[in-house]
Amino acid sequence: MTDGRRRAHGGPARKPDPFAHTPGLASRKAAARLLAAIVDARTSLDGLTDHENGHPQFLALDMRDRALVRAILTTALRFRGTIQALIDARLDRPLPANAHALSHVLHVAAAQMLFLDVPDSAAVDIAVTQAKSDPRTSRFAALVNGVLREIARRKERALPAALAEAVDAPEWFVERLENAYGKTQAAAILAAHRIEAPIDLTVKSNPQDWAERLGGTVLPTGGVRLGTVEGPITELPGFAEGEWWVQDAAAAIPAQLLGDIAGLRVADLCAAPGGKTAQLALAGADVTALEISANRARRLSANLERLGLEVEIVVSDLFAFEPTTAFDAVLLDAPCSSTGTVRRHPDVPWTKGPEDVAKLAALQARMLARAVEMVKPGGLIVFSNCSLDPLEGEALFRDFVATRPDTVPEPVKPGEFGFADPFLGDDGTVRTTPAGLDLGEPALSGLDGFFAARLRRRS
């Protein structure tokens, strides 16, 4: 028996949470919890917000609140330096070194007030309630209220100044950009990262027709870039019929560098989710798509089925895969630090570090060596990845061909692929950055950061 104050198992009764039913509180708590997981534990934003296997607090929300949480997180990460500068300017003294939970509450609220369509008063009130509801932050509720109300009062003048002065990336990332591209170009890349990437489509045919139907623009790569999209992308004309797929303009370049592959046996060695695989199949190649993850292979299969394209899908580790016959050509779009995709994935600089770049570069070199073994003598290999770091691109490729007498670089020639000319290096490799592809309007310009290079196995 219990006396009403103790549980049946003998422990103290849990006090009811007086804030449990506060409108909007659950989503803000989830946003702060996930921001902590990203910044403090370096966990992927996409993994945390996956609708099937995401974080429990995220999955407990309805779809509308999930969308809000995702918007808060991408905004808080995209403008993390700016938000921190505005918070610091309103503090009499720095927050305690261990006050991570408090910092996340402030960032979540400030992101809504400064960049999202959430009324200041609502953002402040929920943040104060959130602080009160957490034993780690309850004693700072008045500070939360004061800092956020001061930000609200001064944001019209303070925000433009902070945007002009703050750097919205961690120090390691800025340093590597500046070393690779110089301060001016690095600043342009960082500025592009503040702007959400547009949606690009690779179309099976008639890009001009699809641009007109979807209100988009034809890209130099032959794809279509959309402006604002209302509603799910899957409900746009042509999706269900498999007439196009989503693929950034830069991601569409590597497969095209193989040239005319009609009738050739071509392997895509890291195939999922399948955009490049679809390009190869559409070009008339006999494609073998290799994917190490069974789950990703199923997604690949579903995508290709929608597109009405047939390829052979093999679930295997690249280093364990033994083809019965050597391929005519191979595309290796290798796993990398993904620093070229920050516009789409603003968590990347905060979840990766220099050690990840070095580790992944070493893996890519091993994968490239394996790719060479899979093509017949005289066969062509395209190596690519979506990293901005030369250690995973230019330097890796240069070092690889210098130590492999069985390969020879196959430079991309000016005019060979007109769309690639603006991105060609002196050595015939291709390098795109988010600051490239100026279409006259920042929201419609730019593309992912990619490196791509060709080499041929000697006969």
N, C-alpha and C positions, 0 to 999 in steps of 0.2 A: 504494500500500500504506500501511497505517497500522501504528503500533507498539503499538496498544491504548490509547494515551494521547491520540491525536489523531484527529479525524474525517477521512474520506476527502477532504473539501474543504480540509483543512489547518488548520482551526480547532481549538481545544482541546475535548476531550471534555467533555460536560456531566456534572457530578457527579450521581450518583443522589440524589434527594431522600429523606433518611432519614425524613421525616414523611409521605410521600405516602400511605401506607396507614393512617394514624391514623384510627380510626372517628370520624365526626362532624366531622372537620377541614374537609373540602371544603365542607360546607354553611355552616360558620361563616366560612370565607374568603369564600364567595360573599356572605353577609350583610354582612360588613364592606365588601366591594368595592361592593356596591350601595348601602349606606348612604353611602359616599363619593360615589357618583355623584349621590345625591339631595341631600345637604347641601352638598357642595362644588361640584358642577356643575349643581345645580338641575334634575335629570332626573326625570321622572315615575315614580313607583313602579309604576303600572299598566303603563307601557311597558317598564320593566325586567323585570317579572315576567310579561309576556305569554307564553303557552305556545307560541306559534308564532314570534314575532319578538323575544323578550326577550333579555336579556344572555346572552352565551355561557356564562358561569359558571353562570348559573341554569339554562339549558337542558341543561347537562351533568349535572344532578342528576336522580334519579328523582323520581316524583311526591310521595312521602312527604317527601323532603328539601326539595322545592320548597315544600310547605305549611309546613314548619318555618321556612324562610327568610322566607317571607311573614309568618308570625306574629311572628318576631323583629323584622322591619323595622317593621311597623305598631305594635308595642309600643314599640320604641326611639324612634320618632317621636312617638307619642302622649304619652309620658312623658319627652321629651328633657330638659326643664328639671329635673325631679325627679332623673333619673339623673345629670345633670351636677352637681347640688348634692351628691349623695352621693359622687360621685367626688372632687370638689374638697375635701370635708371630710376625705378620707383621704390627701391629698397634702401633703407638707411644703412644696412650692413648686409653682406652676402648671406644667403641661406646656409644653415649648417651643412657641413660636408655630407652628412648621411641623410639629408632631408630629400631623398629621391621622390618619395610619394607626394610630398608637397609640391615639388617642382613639376611633376607630371600633371597635377591638378591645375596649376597655373597655366601650363602650356596648352592643355586641352581647352580651357576657358578662353585664353587669349586668341587661339586659332579661330574660334568661332566669332569672337568680337571683331577681329581685324580683317578676316578674309572670307568668312562665310555669312550667309544671310540669316544670322541669329541675332535677335535684339540684345543689346548690351545688358539690359536689366535681367533678362532671362538667363543669360550666360553667367552673370555674376551671382545671382541668387542660387542657381543650381550648384555652382562651384563652392559657395559658402556652405550650403547644406552638405555637399560631398565631403568637405573638410571636417565638418562637425561629426559626420557619421563614421569616421575612421579614427580609431584611437591614436594612430601615428600622426595625424594632422589636426586633431580636434583643437589643440591649444593654439593653432595658427589660423583659426577661422577669421579672426579680426584682421590679421595681416592679409589674407586672401581677399577679403572684402575691400580693404584699403588700396591694395596694389591694383586690383582689377578696375575699381572705380576710377582711379587716377589714369589708368591706361585709356579707359573709355572717354574721359574728359578731354584728353590731350591727343587722341589718336589722329585727328585730321592733319595736324602739323607734324606730330612725332613720327608717324608711320613712314611718310615719304623720306624723312631724314634718316630713319633707321635702315630703310631699304637701300639707300644710297651708300651707307657706311658699313653695314653688317655683311658678313660672309656666311651664306647659308650652307656650309659644308664643314666637316671636321678638318683639322689642321693637316693631317696626313694626306688627305685627298687633294686639298688645295696645293700642297707642296709638290705632289707628283704631277698634277696638271701643269703647274708653272714650269717644272723642270722639263716636261715633254713638249709643251706648246708655247712657252713664253707667257709673260704676265698678261699681255693684251688678249691673246687668244684664250687663255685660261679664264679670264674675266668674262669673255663672250660666252664660253661654254657654261659657266656658272649662272650667268644671266638667263640662258636658255633653259636651265634646269628649273627655274622658277615658274615656267610656263608649261602647263599640262600638254602632253603630246596630242596632236590630232590623230584621227583614225585613218589609217591607210588600208586600201584594199588592193589585192592582186586579183585581176579579173581574167576570166578565161579568154574573152575576146571583146572587141569593140569598146575600148576604154572611154572613148568620147561619148558613146551612147550611154554608158553607165554613169558617167560624170553628169550628164544632163538629167538622167532619170533620178539620180540620188542627190542632186544639188552639190556636186563636188567639182574637183579640179583634176585634170589629167596631169600626172607627174612625169618628169623626164624618164623615169624608169619604166613607164608604161602602166603604172598603177593609177589608182584614183584616190585622192585625198578628200575626206569629208570635212565639212564645217561642224556646226552644232548638230548633234544627233538627239532627237527626242525619242525616248522610249528605248526598249532593248534593241541592240544591233541585229538580233536574230529575227526581228519582225520587219526588217527592211526588204524591199523587193529584191528578189534574186538570191536571197540566202537559202531558203528552203529548197530552191531549185538547183543549188550548188553552182551558181554562176560566178561566185567570187568568194574569197576568204580574207580575213584580216591579217595583214602582214606589213610591218613598217617598210618604208621605201628602202632603207639601208639593208634590211634583212633580205630583200628581194634581189640584191646585187650578186651575192656569191654564186648562186646557181646559174645565173646568166653568164658568168665568166667561163663556164665550161664550153660555151659556144654551141655549135650544132651537134646535138647528141642523139638525134633521131636514129633509132635502131640499135643504139649502143647499150651495152650492159653497164649500168651505173649504180654505185652504192652510195646511199646516204647513211653515214655512219653514226650519227646522233640525231635520229629522225624526228621524234616527237617535238612539238605537237603536229608537225606535218606540212607547214607552209612551203618549205624548200622541197620536200618530197613531192608535193603536188606540182610544183614548178617543173621538176624533172620529168614526171609522168606526162604532164601536159605537153612538154617538148618532144615527146615521142620516145623517150628512153625506156628500156626494160629495167625497171628499178627494183633494187633490193634495199629495203629500209630496215636498218638495224637500230634497236632500242633496248637498253638494259633493263628498263622498268616495265613490268607487266601491266601496271595500271596506266602508265603513259602510252604503252603500245595499244591498249584498248581505246584510249582517247584518239590516238593516231588513226586507228582503223575506222572509228566512227566518223572522223573528219573526212577521210578519203571516201568513205561510202556516200556521205552527203554530196561530195563533189563528183561522184561517179567515176573515180579514177582507180585503176587496179595496179597494185604493186605487191611484191612479196614482202611480208613483214616478218622479221626474225627477232625474237626476244633473246638477247644474248649480250654478254660483256664483249666489248670490242677485242679484248686481249684473248678471249677464249674462242672467238668466232673463226672458223676455218672454211672459207668458201671453196667449193669444189673446183671452180674455175676462176682464174684471175679476171678482174673487171677491166673494162676499157677506160673507165674514169671513176674517180671517187670524190665525193664532197664530204669534207670533215668540218662541220661547224661545231667547234669544240666547246665543252663546258668551260666557263671562265668566271671572272669576278663580276661580270655584268655591269661594269661601271659606265658602259655606253648607254644604258637604259634608265638612267636616273630620272628622266622626265616621266617615265611610266612607273618607275619603282623608286620613289624617293627615300626608301629605307636603306638602299644599297650602301651609301657612304657610311652609314651609322652601324651597319651590321658586318661590314667587311673591314679589312685592314691590310697593311703591306705584306704581312705574313701570308694572307690568303692569296694575294696576287702571285707571290713567289711560288707557293705550293701548286697553284693551278697552272702556272706557266710550265713547271716541271712535268705535270701530268699531260699537258698539251703536246709537249715535245715527244713524249713517249707515244701518244696517240698518233701523232703525225708519222713517226717512224713505222708504226703498225700499218697506217694507211698506205704508205709507199709499198709495203710488202704485198698489199692486196691488189695492186694494179699490174697489168702485164707490162713487159718492157715496152717503152714508148708511151705508156698510159699517162693520163693527165690527172693531177690532184689539185683541188682547190681547198685551201685551208682558210678558215675564217673564224671569227668570234666577235662578241659584242662588248669587248673591253676597250677602254680608252687608253690603257696603259701599254706603252711600247714593250714592256717586259713580256707581255702576252701577245704582242703583235710584231712590229718591225724588228726588234732585237731578237726575238725568238726565231723568226723566219731567217734572218741573216745568219745567225749562229748555226741553225740547222743545216742550211744548204752548204755552209762552209765546211762542215764536218761530215757530209754525206756525199762521197764521190759518185754514188749511184743515182744521184738526182741532179737536175739542172733547173735553175729558175726559168719560168716562162712569163716574162714581163707582159703586162697588159699594155698594148700599144695605144698611143693617142689616136682617137678616131675609130678604134676597133669596136668599142661600145661607147657611143656618144654620151650617154648618160653618166658614164664613169669618168669622163675627162676632167671635170672639176675636182675630182677626188684622187687623181693619180699622183703618186710620188715619183721622184726621179728614177727610182728603181723598178717602176712598173707595178708596184703594189697599190692597193686601194685603201684609203683612210677617210672615213666620214666622221664628223663630229656633230653634236646637237646644234652647233652654231652655223652649220652649213645649210645649203638649199634655201636661200632667201627668196621667198615668194611674195615679198612686199608687205606682209602683215605678220607680226610676231606669232600670233596664235596659229597661223597656218604655215609657218616656216619651220625649218629644222628637220632633223631626222636622227635616228639612233646613232650612237658611236659604234662603228664597225671597222674591223681590219679584215682584208681579204688579199690573198696572194696565190699565185699559181706556180706549180713546179711539175716537172715531168720526170718520170723514171727513165733512166738511160736505157737505150736498146742494147 
